[in-house]
Amino acid sequence: MDTVFSCRPGCAACCTAPSITSPIPGMPQGKPAGVPCVQLDDGLRCRLFGTPERPSFCGTLKPGPDMCGTSRQDAMALLSALERATATITLSFP
């Protein structure tokens, strides 16, 4: 049975911790991990939610205990760890 899990007010970890490689209005190159999206309002809510301009990546994120934990700090830690685990590795040779 699925449990409905609502976004935690004032969290926005999913709009801060992960990198987004697609363009976002105001961030045409996307956003790096750990940087808050410019589309967050003063209440840390997405100004693009429900609009076609919202990146498809954002729509794939579904709040739940495995992504959000029990606090914003948990969510930042969980999403940051996932970002690191899935980051592209760049090798450089002398």
SEPA-546502 format. One line per field, with one value per residue (C-alpha): residue number from 0; residue in three letters; x, y, z. Coordinates in nm, 3 decimals, decimal comma. Layout:
BEGIN
num = [NUM  ...];
residu = [ALA  ...];
c1 = [X  ...];
c2 = [Y  ...];
c3 = [Z  ...];
//
This chain:
BEGIN
num = [0  1  2  3  4  5  6  7  8  9  10  11  12  13  14  15  16  17  18  19  20  21  22  23  24  25  26  27  28  29  30  31  32  33  34  35  36  37  38  39  40  41  42  43  44  45  46  47  48  49  50  51  52  53  54  55  56  57  58  59  60  61  62  63  64  65  66  67  68  69  70  71  72  73  74  75  76  77  78  79  80  81  82  83  84  85  86  87  88  89  90  91  92  93];
residu = [MET  ASP  THR  VAL  PHE  SER  CYS  ARG  PRO  GLY  CYS  ALA  ALA  CYS  CYS  THR  ALA  PRO  SER  ILE  THR  SER  PRO  ILE  PRO  GLY  MET  PRO  GLN  GLY  LYS  PRO  ALA  GLY  VAL  PRO  CYS  VAL  GLN  LEU  ASP  ASP  GLY  LEU  ARG  CYS  ARG  LEU  PHE  GLY  THR  PRO  GLU  ARG  PRO  SER  PHE  CYS  GLY  THR  LEU  LYS  PRO  GLY  PRO  ASP  MET  CYS  GLY  THR  SER  ARG  GLN  ASP  ALA  MET  ALA  LEU  LEU  SER  ALA  LEU  GLU  ARG  ALA  THR  ALA  THR  ILE  THR  LEU  SER  PHE  PRO];
c1 = [0,000  0,141  0,147  0,090  0,395  0,363  0,652  0,787  0,732  1,058  1,263  1,350  1,628  1,520  1,563  1,907  2,101  2,084  2,236  1,997  2,153  1,856  1,785  1,576  1,432  1,697  1,955  2,002  2,291  2,099  2,215  2,505  2,456  2,423  2,302  1,941  1,732  1,659  1,292  1,248  1,035  1,086  0,888  1,116  0,838  0,889  0,756  0,748  0,552  0,275  0,404  0,556  0,878  0,950  1,236  1,125  1,388  1,199  0,880  1,052  1,131  0,866  0,871  0,895  1,084  1,366  1,432  1,321  1,396  1,250  1,395  1,546  1,889  1,805  1,679  1,991  2,214  2,020  1,998  2,360  2,474  2,264  2,411  2,766  2,686  2,549  2,787  2,986  3,350  3,593  3,937  4,234  4,563  4,894];
c2 = [0,000  0,341  0,610  0,969  1,172  1,547  1,784  1,924  2,301  2,496  2,197  2,229  1,970  1,822  2,170  2,215  1,888  1,734  1,872  1,942  1,929  2,059  2,431  2,601  2,949  3,173  2,892  2,813  2,573  2,387  2,394  2,236  2,008  2,191  2,516  2,618  2,656  3,018  2,925  2,875  3,144  3,292  3,002  2,751  2,646  2,594  2,875  2,635  2,354  2,243  2,444  2,317  2,507  2,282  2,044  1,684  1,572  1,759  1,574  1,240  1,319  1,175  1,266  0,971  0,843  0,702  1,045  1,282  1,106  1,278  1,628  1,868  1,763  1,397  1,487  1,689  1,403  1,136  1,335  1,450  1,090  0,987  1,275  1,163  0,800  0,885  1,166  1,127  1,057  1,265  1,118  1,334  1,208  1,394];
c3 = [0,000  -0,101  0,162  0,057  0,153  0,121  0,076  0,399  0,420  0,404  0,287  -0,084  -0,051  -0,386  -0,540  -0,385  -0,344  -0,694  -1,010  -1,297  -1,643  -1,841  -1,877  -1,611  -1,662  -1,506  -1,519  -1,889  -1,821  -1,550  -1,190  -1,006  -0,707  -0,378  -0,535  -0,472  -0,786  -0,878  -0,914  -0,539  -0,381  -0,032  0,116  -0,063  -0,301  -0,676  -0,891  -1,189  -1,024  -1,260  -1,557  -1,882  -1,803  -1,507  -1,596  -1,649  -1,397  -1,125  -1,208  -1,155  -0,792  -0,564  -0,197  0,036  0,338  0,123  -0,032  0,243  0,570  0,873  0,829  0,576  0,703  0,632  0,284  0,204  0,322  0,131  -0,192  -0,170  -0,129  -0,429  -0,631  -0,546  -0,624  -0,966  -1,065  -1,384  -1,316  -1,516  -1,562  -1,645  -1,772  -1,763];
//
